[in-house]
Amino acid sequence: MSASASAGAGAAEPSAPRRPKLGFNARIAFPTGHAAEALRDGIELFRVAEQLGYDTGWVYQRHFDNYLASPLVFHAAVAQHTERIGLGTAIIGVRYEDPVLLAEAAGTADLLSGGRLQIGLGTGQGGFDAVFGQDPNDGRDQSQARLAGFLRGIRGERVGVVSDPAGLVAAGTELVVRPTSPTLAARIWYGGGSVASAERVGSQGLRLLLSTILSGQIDDYGAELARAIEAYHAAYAAVPRTSPARVAVARSVLPATSPELARLYASYDEERRTQGPAASRPRGALAPAAAPPARFTMSPVHHGDPSAVVDQLLADPSVPLAEELIAFLPPAFGLRENLRLLEDIATTVAPHLGWASAAS
């Protein structure tokens, strides 16, 4: 046996390089009067993204506006047009969701998709307590209570008993959600926008979604996200778990492969810097309330030459700490712009971050 072979005989085989996952986040936004077209375009977006090798596509929920309001219904449709790509929600505002009905819908959609759902939840947008039949409440506390009920439902635990005879169901019968998907409970994410919220998600044993908005005024966005990820992992590891921790970070990733795209992306960056969450709204969308600048910090927009975008992402300390990078698509972009952007990210940026197409 050679010296080199002898030296390596008792050593562990070197681990394979980590392959980060690549996702995208689409708002499925529509100009007033064009919702049906936008929903069909959204399905096409997922279909092409799967061909490009994306691991996951995420959609957002926004009530009473020109955006998708029912992500699980949408994903049940997308599942019939795709075979592999993960179907994520980033996020469903759980504060206004009935936990049992949500568990029923999630289990059904996951079974229809062949176990591809990635359920991302969060507190979500407020201001609708009365519309949803609630007394004024603290949205965070309400969300945590409903999250607990939802988790019981998807885990197949008892959610209640029949208190009175109800037709064919005898009083005292224990009730569990049906159908349930056996592995869905391991694919629940929760949104975090601060170090404290990331730590809470870790203590609950959930996966962590870090958005493009952080609470408070943050000088170094990437460094703050890195601190949040470290806090999450510490809290997650404090209790024995049956599944590994997972983190996804969302970024505006806009590699310009033509002068026209360079101008378009620079314009979007300027709009986002000056208008914040109001940037890139579809025609007819509700005007957002003005928020005091100290309330939040928007993530930077990584745009310009693809090599410059790669350098910016590699310099961000949070990106290598995450298992998935989610590219946030500007809400007002149409299908053509979004397909071009997805292709350019997949061909000019993501491979330099260690990603390899899941379609290959």
C-alpha positions as CSV (number, residue, x, y, z in Angstrom):
1,M,0.0,0.0,0.0
2,S,1.4,3.4,-0.9
3,A,2.0,6.1,1.7
4,S,-0.8,8.2,0.3
5,A,-3.2,5.2,0.3
6,S,-2.1,4.3,3.8
7,A,-2.7,7.9,5.0
8,G,-6.1,7.9,3.5
9,A,-7.2,4.5,4.6
10,G,-8.7,5.6,7.9
11,A,-9.9,9.0,6.7
12,A,-13.4,9.9,5.7
13,E,-14.1,10.4,2.1
14,P,-14.2,14.1,1.2
15,S,-17.7,15.4,1.1
16,A,-19.1,16.6,-2.2
17,P,-19.3,20.3,-2.7
18,R,-22.6,21.7,-1.4
19,R,-25.1,22.4,-4.2
20,P,-27.2,25.4,-3.3
21,K,-30.7,25.4,-4.6
22,L,-32.1,28.1,-6.8
23,G,-35.6,29.4,-6.7
24,F,-37.6,32.4,-7.8
25,N,-40.4,34.4,-6.2
26,A,-43.3,35.7,-8.4
27,R,-46.1,37.9,-7.3
28,I,-48.4,36.7,-10.1
29,A,-49.5,40.4,-10.4
30,F,-52.0,41.6,-12.9
31,P,-53.3,44.9,-14.3
32,T,-57.0,45.4,-13.4
33,G,-59.1,43.2,-15.6
34,H,-56.3,40.8,-16.6
35,A,-56.3,38.3,-13.7
36,A,-57.1,35.2,-15.9
37,E,-54.2,36.0,-18.3
38,A,-51.8,36.6,-15.4
39,L,-52.7,33.2,-13.8
40,R,-52.1,31.4,-17.1
41,D,-48.8,33.3,-17.5
42,G,-47.9,32.2,-14.0
43,I,-48.4,28.6,-14.9
44,E,-46.2,29.1,-18.0
45,L,-43.6,30.7,-15.8
46,F,-43.3,27.6,-13.6
47,R,-43.3,25.3,-16.6
48,V,-40.4,27.1,-18.3
49,A,-38.5,27.5,-15.0
50,E,-38.7,23.8,-14.5
51,Q,-37.1,23.3,-17.9
52,L,-34.4,25.7,-17.0
53,G,-33.6,23.6,-13.9
54,Y,-34.9,25.8,-11.1
55,D,-35.4,23.9,-7.9
56,T,-38.4,25.9,-6.5
57,G,-40.9,28.5,-7.6
58,W,-42.4,30.6,-4.8
59,V,-45.6,32.8,-4.9
60,Y,-46.8,35.4,-2.5
61,Q,-50.3,36.0,-1.1
62,R,-51.9,39.4,-1.0
63,H,-55.6,40.0,-0.2
64,F,-57.9,42.5,-1.9
65,D,-55.3,43.7,-4.5
66,N,-54.0,42.9,-8.0
67,Y,-51.9,40.0,-6.8
68,L,-52.4,36.3,-6.2
69,A,-54.7,35.7,-3.2
70,S,-55.0,31.9,-3.2
71,P,-51.5,30.3,-3.5
72,L,-52.6,26.7,-2.8
73,V,-55.3,26.8,-5.4
74,F,-52.7,28.2,-7.9
75,H,-50.2,25.5,-7.0
76,A,-52.7,22.7,-7.4
77,A,-53.1,24.0,-11.0
78,V,-49.4,24.4,-11.5
79,A,-48.8,20.8,-10.4
80,Q,-50.8,19.5,-13.3
81,H,-48.4,21.3,-15.8
82,T,-45.1,20.4,-14.1
83,E,-43.4,17.3,-12.8
84,R,-40.4,18.2,-10.6
85,I,-40.2,21.8,-9.5
86,G,-40.9,22.6,-5.9
87,L,-44.0,24.7,-5.3
88,G,-43.5,27.3,-2.5
89,T,-45.6,29.9,-0.8
90,A,-43.7,32.9,0.4
91,I,-45.7,33.8,2.2
92,I,-49.2,32.9,3.3
93,G,-50.3,35.4,6.0
94,V,-51.5,32.8,8.6
95,R,-53.1,35.5,10.8
96,Y,-56.2,35.4,8.6
97,E,-56.2,31.7,7.8
98,D,-58.5,29.2,9.6
99,P,-55.8,26.6,10.7
100,V,-58.0,23.5,10.0
101,L,-59.1,24.7,6.6
102,L,-55.6,25.6,5.7
103,A,-54.3,22.2,6.8
104,E,-57.0,20.5,4.7
105,A,-56.1,22.6,1.6
106,A,-52.3,22.1,2.1
107,G,-52.6,18.4,2.5
108,T,-54.8,18.1,-0.6
109,A,-52.5,20.3,-2.7
110,D,-49.4,18.4,-1.6
111,L,-50.9,15.1,-2.5
112,L,-52.0,16.4,-5.9
113,S,-48.4,17.7,-6.5
114,G,-46.7,14.5,-5.5
115,G,-45.3,16.0,-2.4
116,R,-43.7,19.1,-3.9
117,L,-45.2,21.8,-1.7
118,Q,-43.0,24.1,0.3
119,I,-45.4,25.9,2.7
120,G,-44.0,29.3,3.7
121,L,-46.1,31.1,6.3
122,G,-45.8,34.4,8.1
123,T,-47.7,37.1,9.9
124,G,-48.5,38.8,6.7
125,Q,-50.2,42.1,5.9
126,G,-52.5,43.5,8.6
127,G,-55.4,45.9,8.6
128,F,-58.1,43.4,7.7
129,D,-59.2,42.1,11.2
130,A,-62.8,43.1,10.8
131,V,-63.1,41.9,7.2
132,F,-62.1,38.4,8.4
133,G,-64.5,38.4,11.3
134,Q,-61.8,39.1,14.0
135,D,-61.7,41.5,16.8
136,P,-58.7,43.8,16.7
137,N,-55.7,41.7,17.8
138,D,-51.9,41.5,17.8
139,G,-51.1,40.0,14.4
140,R,-48.0,38.2,15.7
141,D,-49.8,36.6,18.6
142,Q,-52.7,35.6,16.4
143,S,-50.4,34.2,13.8
144,Q,-48.5,32.0,16.3
145,A,-51.8,30.6,17.7
146,R,-53.0,29.8,14.2
147,L,-49.7,28.3,13.2
148,A,-49.9,25.9,16.2
149,G,-53.3,24.8,15.1
150,F,-52.2,24.3,11.5
151,L,-49.2,22.3,12.5
152,R,-51.4,20.0,14.6
153,G,-53.6,19.5,11.6
154,I,-51.0,18.6,9.0
155,R,-49.3,16.3,11.5
156,G,-52.5,14.3,11.9
157,E,-52.9,15.2,15.5
158,R,-56.3,15.7,17.1
159,V,-57.8,19.1,16.4
160,G,-61.0,18.7,18.4
161,V,-64.0,16.5,19.2
162,V,-67.6,16.5,18.2
163,S,-69.4,18.4,21.0
164,D,-72.9,17.6,19.8
165,P,-74.4,14.8,17.6
166,A,-73.9,15.9,14.0
167,G,-75.7,13.5,11.6
168,L,-73.5,10.5,11.1
169,V,-70.8,11.6,13.6
170,A,-71.3,10.7,17.2
171,A,-70.7,13.2,20.0
172,G,-67.2,12.8,21.5
173,T,-65.6,11.6,18.3
174,E,-62.0,12.8,18.0
175,L,-61.4,14.8,14.9
176,V,-58.2,14.8,12.7
177,V,-57.6,16.6,9.4
178,R,-58.1,14.4,6.3
179,P,-56.4,14.0,4.0
180,T,-52.9,14.5,5.3
181,S,-49.7,14.2,3.4
182,P,-47.2,12.2,5.4
183,T,-44.1,14.3,4.7
184,L,-45.6,17.8,4.5
185,A,-44.8,18.7,8.1
186,A,-41.1,18.5,7.3
187,R,-41.6,21.2,4.6
188,I,-43.0,24.1,6.6
189,W,-41.1,27.4,6.4
190,Y,-41.7,30.6,8.3
191,G,-40.8,34.2,7.3
192,G,-38.3,36.1,9.4
193,G,-37.4,39.8,9.1
194,S,-35.0,40.2,12.1
195,V,-32.6,38.3,14.2
196,A,-35.2,37.8,16.9
197,S,-37.8,36.4,14.5
198,A,-35.2,34.1,13.0
199,E,-34.3,32.8,16.4
200,R,-38.0,32.1,17.1
201,V,-38.4,30.1,13.9
202,G,-35.4,28.0,14.8
203,S,-36.8,27.3,18.3
204,Q,-40.0,26.0,16.6
205,G,-38.1,23.6,14.4
206,L,-39.3,25.2,11.1
207,R,-37.4,26.2,8.0
208,L,-36.5,29.8,7.7
209,L,-37.4,32.2,4.9
210,L,-35.6,35.5,4.9
211,S,-37.3,38.1,2.8
212,T,-36.2,41.2,0.9
213,I,-37.3,43.5,3.8
214,L,-35.8,43.6,7.3
215,S,-37.2,45.3,10.3
216,G,-35.5,48.6,11.4
217,Q,-32.7,50.6,9.8
218,I,-29.9,48.2,8.8
219,D,-26.5,49.5,7.6
220,D,-25.2,46.2,6.3
221,Y,-28.0,44.0,4.9
222,G,-26.0,40.9,4.2
223,A,-24.2,41.0,7.6
224,E,-27.6,41.4,9.4
225,L,-29.0,38.4,7.5
226,A,-25.9,36.4,8.4
227,R,-26.5,37.1,12.1
228,A,-30.1,36.1,11.7
229,I,-29.1,32.8,10.1
230,E,-26.6,32.1,12.9
231,A,-29.2,32.8,15.6
232,Y,-31.6,30.5,13.7
233,H,-29.2,27.6,13.6
234,A,-28.3,28.0,17.3
235,A,-32.0,27.9,18.3
236,Y,-32.7,25.0,16.0
237,A,-29.8,23.0,17.4
238,A,-30.9,23.5,21.0
239,V,-33.6,20.8,20.7
240,P,-33.2,17.4,19.0
241,R,-34.8,17.4,15.5
242,T,-35.8,14.7,13.1
243,S,-35.1,16.9,10.0
244,P,-32.2,19.3,9.2
245,A,-32.4,23.1,9.4
246,R,-33.0,24.9,6.2
247,V,-32.6,28.6,5.2
248,A,-33.6,30.5,2.1
249,V,-32.6,34.1,1.3
250,A,-34.4,36.2,-1.2
251,R,-32.6,38.7,-3.4
252,S,-33.3,41.0,-6.3
253,V,-30.9,39.5,-8.9
254,L,-31.0,41.3,-12.3
255,P,-28.0,40.4,-14.6
256,A,-28.1,42.7,-17.6
257,T,-27.2,40.9,-20.8
258,S,-28.0,43.8,-23.1
259,P,-28.0,47.6,-22.9
260,E,-31.8,47.6,-22.9
261,L,-31.9,45.3,-19.9
262,A,-29.3,47.4,-18.2
263,R,-31.5,50.5,-18.5
264,L,-34.6,48.6,-17.4
265,Y,-32.9,47.1,-14.3
266,A,-31.3,50.4,-13.3
267,S,-34.7,52.0,-13.5
268,Y,-36.2,49.3,-11.3
269,D,-33.4,49.8,-8.8
270,E,-34.1,53.6,-8.7
271,E,-37.8,53.0,-8.3
272,R,-37.2,50.5,-5.4
273,R,-34.8,52.9,-3.7
274,T,-37.3,55.8,-3.8
275,Q,-40.6,54.0,-3.4
276,G,-39.8,51.0,-1.3
277,P,-42.5,48.3,-1.3
278,A,-44.6,50.5,-3.6
279,A,-42.2,50.0,-6.5
280,S,-43.2,48.0,-9.6
281,R,-46.9,47.8,-8.9
282,P,-49.3,46.6,-11.6
283,R,-51.8,49.0,-13.0
284,G,-54.7,49.4,-10.8
285,A,-53.0,48.0,-7.6
286,L,-53.9,49.6,-4.3
287,A,-51.7,52.4,-3.2
288,P,-49.7,51.4,-0.1
289,A,-49.6,53.4,3.1
290,A,-46.5,55.5,3.5
291,A,-44.2,53.8,6.1
292,P,-41.8,55.7,8.2
293,P,-38.2,55.1,6.9
294,A,-37.1,53.7,10.3
295,R,-39.6,50.8,10.1
296,F,-37.8,48.7,7.6
297,T,-34.8,48.3,5.3
298,M,-35.1,47.1,1.7
299,S,-32.6,44.6,0.3
300,P,-30.2,45.9,-2.3
301,V,-30.9,45.3,-6.0
302,H,-28.0,43.4,-7.6
303,H,-28.0,44.6,-11.2
304,G,-25.5,45.4,-13.9
305,D,-23.1,43.1,-15.8
306,P,-23.5,39.5,-14.8
307,S,-20.0,39.2,-13.5
308,A,-20.6,42.2,-11.3
309,V,-23.8,40.6,-10.0
310,V,-21.9,37.4,-9.2
311,D,-19.2,39.4,-7.3
312,Q,-21.9,41.2,-5.3
313,L,-23.6,38.0,-4.3
314,L,-20.3,36.2,-3.5
315,A,-19.4,39.2,-1.2
316,D,-22.6,38.9,0.7
317,P,-21.9,36.9,3.9
318,S,-25.4,35.5,4.1
319,V,-25.6,33.9,0.7
320,P,-23.2,31.0,1.4
321,L,-25.0,30.3,4.7
322,A,-28.3,29.6,3.0
323,E,-29.4,26.4,1.3
324,E,-31.4,28.3,-1.3
325,L,-31.2,31.6,-3.1
326,I,-34.6,32.9,-4.2
327,A,-34.6,35.5,-7.0
328,F,-37.3,38.1,-6.5
329,L,-39.0,39.0,-9.8
330,P,-40.1,42.6,-10.1
331,P,-43.9,42.5,-9.7
332,A,-44.8,44.6,-12.7
333,F,-42.7,42.6,-15.1
334,G,-44.6,40.6,-17.7
335,L,-44.1,37.0,-18.8
336,R,-41.6,37.9,-21.5
337,E,-39.4,40.0,-19.1
338,N,-39.6,37.3,-16.4
339,L,-38.7,34.4,-18.7
340,R,-35.7,36.4,-20.0
341,L,-34.6,37.2,-16.4
342,L,-35.0,33.5,-15.2
343,E,-32.9,32.3,-18.2
344,D,-30.1,34.9,-17.6
345,I,-29.9,34.1,-13.9
346,A,-29.7,30.4,-14.6
347,T,-27.0,30.8,-17.2
348,T,-24.9,33.8,-16.2
349,V,-25.1,34.0,-12.4
350,A,-26.2,30.8,-10.6
351,P,-23.5,28.5,-11.9
352,H,-20.9,30.8,-10.5
353,L,-22.5,30.3,-7.0
354,G,-22.1,26.5,-7.2
355,W,-25.6,25.8,-8.5
356,A,-26.3,23.1,-11.1
357,S,-29.5,22.8,-13.1
358,A,-31.9,20.2,-11.6
359,A,-33.0,19.4,-15.2
360,S,-29.5,18.1,-16.2
